[in-house]
Amino acid sequence: MRDAQTELQTVSVNEEPPITPQPLFDIDPPPDGGYGWVQVGVAFTINTFTWGQTASYSIYLAHYLSSNLFPTATSLDYAFIGGLQFAISLLIAPAVTVLSRKLSTQPPMLFGIFLQTLGFVTASYASKIWHLYLSQGLLIGLGLGFIFVPSTPILSQWFSKKRSLAIGISSAGSGVGGLLFSFGIQAMIDSISLAWSFRITAIVCGVMNLLAVALIRNRNAAVKPPQLGFDTKLLLRYDVLLMLGWGFLSMLGYITLLYSLPNFSESIGLNKNQAAAISAYLNLGVAIGRPMIGLTSDRLGRIEVAGFMTFFCGVTCFAIWIPAKVYGVTIFFAIISGAVVGVFWMTVAPIAVEVAGLSQVPSLLSLMWITIFLPILCKLKGDRSRNNHNLLIKLQLLKL
């Protein structure tokens, strides 16, 4: 009897459950393919018809500056409207992140599509500059925020080893969209009217973004992200602060180059069609360069490649942009800089995984969007004089 009791006590002691450490990432690992490639196509489409379309604002900017459509408006008004699109979309990121946690991914995106479409349609009827502020600036900016904030963390949930490649391919959509819209909008303005260019853009973007929302799928059930709008605990980490600082400085140069290159082209004596072509070549560089950078990042290190490409973009400003006085050199600069200028957008999500872990990506990205919103507001005054040439260069050199 004693032997049985002793054996029972021994078994009960030995059968205590072992203490196991909690996994750093989700238990169900990313599939690294499968339906994830559908999500790459979804993200590519979203980038094409949000950021790609937004990149073509430089065409609108050049048109506004060369016409007297709004007599009371200044060049600073037009520049600020373009910056407002970006700034508003980033400023609302914490609120949209919380809504995505409560409502899932699709509802905020559908609301964003409605706002974006409404912005284009109302802009087509604008007769005063404040109409443009509310439509092309505020409404489209809100629409962008509600569309891109919920969708940005999705690809990181579907890929691990091929994460940067997948995001590189998808982010090339902004280059393809910028290329298509740069030529398309200029052609529509010349052949139809500014108003109908807005309306056609509203229809195309609305339909394609609705298709993307119908196919998008998150893996929140496996990853269980907290999706906090403003996680102050992350701000206590030096690696997070370094990442936020990198994003802040990158945006100082990015927004200047993206929106001002066509206007810069006209400042050195190029005509309107050549300036539109320069914007298209910039987006061609984006479309070609981003998948290549993504593939390189997966092989050589995401943080290392992002740092090198950011530095290289600054070097091109010294080596190519400053001497640029003719059409050919400006085309070369547009393609080269386009390939690397948006390295932030295609590496920010993979780097967020490296820094904070997969489950913290939405929270860290929410902090990042708030951080880079101030540089977006630092838009250029649209002075078309030759003296503005040096101002454009000095602002872009801040990227270095």
Secondary structure, 3 states (H helix, E strand, C coil): CHHHHHHHHHHHHHCCCCCCCCCCCCCCCCCCCCCHHHHHHHHHHHHHHCHHHHHCHHHHHHHHHHCCCCCCCCHHHHHHHHHHHHHHHHHCHHHHHHHHHHHCCHHHHHHHHHHHHHHHHHHCCCCCHHHHHHHHHHHHHHHHHHHHHHHCCHHHHHCCCCHHHHHHHHHHHHHHHHHHHHHHHHHHHHHCCHHHHHHHHHHHHHHHHHHHHHHCCCCHHHHCCCCCCCCHHHHHCHHHHHHHHHHHHHHHHHHHHHHHHHHHHHHCCCCHHHHHHHHHHHHHHHHHHHHHHHHHHHHHCHHHHHHHHHHHHHHHHHHHHCCCCCHHHHHHHHHHHHHHHCHHHHHHHHHHHHHHCHHHHHHHHHHHHHHCHHHHHCCCCCCCCCCHHHHHHHHHHHHC
